[in-house]
């Protein structure tokens, strides 16, 4: 996938693109929109932030027959009434009114839960084509959908496909080229009180928006803040009339309009599904269904989580990735062949010592930067991305979110935050970007702080697990302290920051066996991101370290850090690893790995070192993303808090171990 900056999809597209028909893809998260988008657009993809936000939108081109389309893959959304910033961006794209076709992609297995959104889109007067994705999985479950009857009920084209295998995609393309917009006549009945309010308010809504006046009025009635603010700013509108109408509606309804309207939509969706959707035969609960229920109950869910962590993180990432693969690449390949050959070549053919130091020797681009990135970090990141993709595609993450929701609410978050937190174990930089899916600014700040403070990325985590694997006591102390700090700082921050208790809503897809094709694509995309975004930072860090060496700045900082190392009970040589940590925390972890391999750390020192380094300042990439997402002031405040906090905790752990006489 060719990722670039400066997407030309939002009012600033080049002239050559302005004549293209615009096709927008919408749908819930995890319904296969991205897979379909990639299948339609191929390699021509541009990714950029939506104007005025930090939310990324993918844009591409596709040719179907003789026609060429501009395609936008919008962030996941559940309805036209947005909750998160990503949903607001998706709704704003629809509000622009320039889409000639809207592909609503749904999971065919969960049509009952997703058809409500389809009804919203159709009632809004949008040119909708319903795409029933994952139809192959639906058929395996003996689910039958009468697409022809569904077309009649909705008044829009319907096509069943499997974006992953390509099944039905040719039929979809035929439907796209044959699509002709028709004036929608769908108007659901929401009750006399709501319909009376709609008749009064709809004429006041702007007519030149992407959504119908009736739909805009529905959103206004449900308390959509953006629509309400826009309506009040329009000249010539009577604010008193608007307020009076809304107050009268509230008095007439037994429940809020924001509850009643979705319920009516859901009831209509169920009615249509009853005629067109045949659920699987009820043959009793399968093992997958029972396992699904067990994974969401604390008594059984916690042991299941521990098993996932043990086999997924400790055995696969920690032992296989950080142990077997790293040993082969770092010790055998680089240690025996590449690094000695590079150093010999430089000593023979390069007479200038500074150039030798830049490329090889102790801190060179090849012998340090690329060695760390390829031989130590890449195997750990790669194995984690495989494990995470398997967990993600199995449907376990939403169940984990439900399991931890009660605990997360104590620290100012909700179960939805488990996704960025889990992804943080892969890459905190990527996870910080994903915090934008959280509902409130307060949640996003708390999640960003906890990611920067207490969640080690996969590279750092893998190196740490590889280091403490033979020291169970050190591992227990590290894991216990990190869990305590995560919960304590989260609890404290939630009490200090004002804000409402977060709500939680998440679709729970069926638990299934991970699909090899989907796991491969997800892992491939994330590995591609690693090479494009992270590998250059290792090279940059090597150059900065080289500059620090030739200017003696490196030695001064190492000397200063050496005193700090002594205070927390570590050898002075550990100062070099912590200096590496300024550039990337996993870079620092790799430095500690080298130190431990040399036998320079006792069990107690190992525990202190890995705790302090885990808490250490965010890496450069994570700090830049924090600045982009939360602003320079907040990013700087988080970093300035974390730096002294890490060493204070390290000193306390060292003192505690010494006072108690514990030898790990």
C-alpha positions, 0 to 999 in steps of 0.5 A: 500500500502506497501511503502518502501525505496530503490526501486530495479527497476533501475539497482540495483534490487535483483537477484530474480527480474532480471529474471522478465519481465519488464512492464512500464506504461506511459501516461498523468497525471490523466488517471488512471495509478495509479489505474491500477498499484494498481489493477495489483500489489496489495499490493506489492509496493515499492516507491523510488527516481529515481537515481540522482533525487527527483522524486519518481517511484512506482515499484511492481510485478504482476503475470499473469497466470504462468508469473511474471512481474516487473511493473513500474508506471512512472510519467505523461508525455505528449510526449517523449520531456520532459519539467519537471523533472518528464517527463525527468525521465519517458523518461529516463526509456524508454531510458534504453531499458529494458522494454519488454512491455510498457502499454500506458494508455490513457483516452478513452474520450480524445483519440484525444488529447492522440493518438499523444503520442501513435504514438511517442511510436510506431514510437520509436520502443517500445513494446507498448500496448494501454490501453483505460482506463475509457471506462465506462465513454466514453460509458456513453457519447455515445463515441464509439471506434472501437478497432479492427480497431484502432489495425490495424491502429497502428499495436499494441494491443489495449484493453478497460478497466475501472481500477476503476471497473475492467471492461476489466482488465482480457482481458488486462491480456490476451493481456499482456501474448499473447504479442509478440514484432513486428518490427514496420514499422510506419514512419510518413512523416514530410515533405521533409526538416525534413525527409532529416535531419532525414536521415542525423542524424539518422545514427549518433544516438546511436543504443543501446538505448531504442528509435529508432535512427529515434526518437532520431534524431527527439528529437535532431531536436526539441532541446532536450537538453539531447539528444543534449549533449549526442550526442556531447559527443560521440567520433568520431562525427562531431559537425560541421556536426550536427550544419550545418544540424540543421541550414540548416533545420531551414532555410528551415522551415517556423516554428520551428521543435519543432512546426512542428513535434508535429503538424504532429503527431496531424494531424495523430492522428486526421486522425486515430481518424476520422476512429476509434473514434465516438464522442458523438452526438452534442445535444447542450451544456450540463450544465456540458459544460457550467459550465466548460466554466464559471469556466475558465472565470474571471467574472464567475470563481471567484464567482464559486471559492469563492463558492468552498472555502466557502462550501469546506473549510469554511463550510466542513473543517472549521465548520464540521471538525474543529468544530463538529468533533473536539468538539466531539473528543477533548472535549468529548472523550479525555477531558471527558474520555481518558485524565483523565483516562490516568492521573489517571492511571499514578498517581496510578500506575507510581511512577516516575514523569518524566515518568508520564510527558512523557506519560500524564499530560500537555505535554505527548505523549498521552495527548498532542501529540496523542490528537492533532494528533487524536482529533484536526488535524486528523478530519481537515486533513481528511475532507480536503482530502475528499474535495480535492479528490472531487475537483480533481476527478471532473476535476475542478483543471485544470480549476482553473489553467487556471483561475489563470494563468494570476495572477500567471504569475505576481509572477513568476509562471504559472497556473500549480502551482495551483496544489501544491498551492491547495495541500498545503492547505492539507499538505505543505510537500506533496505540496513541493514534487509536486513542482517538476512538475513545469518546471523551477528551478526558479518556483520551488524555488518561489513555495517552498517559498510561500508554506512555508510562506503563505499557511497554511496546512489543519490542521492549516487552519482548526484550524484557521477557527474554531478559527475565525469563530465567529470573522468575522473581525479577519477572514477578516484581516487574509485572507486579509493580507495572500493574500497580502503577498502571492502576494507581496512576490511572485511579489518581488521574481519574480522580484529579481530572474532571469529567463524566463517567464514560459510557460503553458500547461495543459490538461483540462479533461471533468467536471464530477460528482466525482466518489465515488470509486475514491474519496475514494481511493484518500482520503484513500491513503492520510490518510494512508500517514498522519498516516505513515509520520505525526503521528510519528512527533507529538509523536516525538514533545511530546518527545522533549517538554518533554526533554525541560521541564525536562532540563529547556530548554523549560522554558528558550525558553518560557520566551524568546518568552514571550518578543516577544509575548509582542512586538506583543501584545499577552499574554505571554501564547501564547509563549507556542503555538509558541514553539509548532510551532517550531515542527509543525505549526499545533501543534502551531495552536492547542496550540492557539486553547486551549488558545482561548478556555480558553478566553485568546485572544481578537479579535485583539489578535486573528488576530495577532496570526493567521497571525503570526503563519500562516507565522511562520517557516516551520514545521520539516517535511516540512523543511526536504522535502525542504532540499531534494528538494531544498538543505540545503542552500536554505531551510535554507535561506527560514527558516531564512527569514521567522522567523523574517518576521513573527514576524515583520508582526505580530508587524505591524498588531498589531500596525496598529490595535492600531493606527486605533482604530479598535476592531475586 
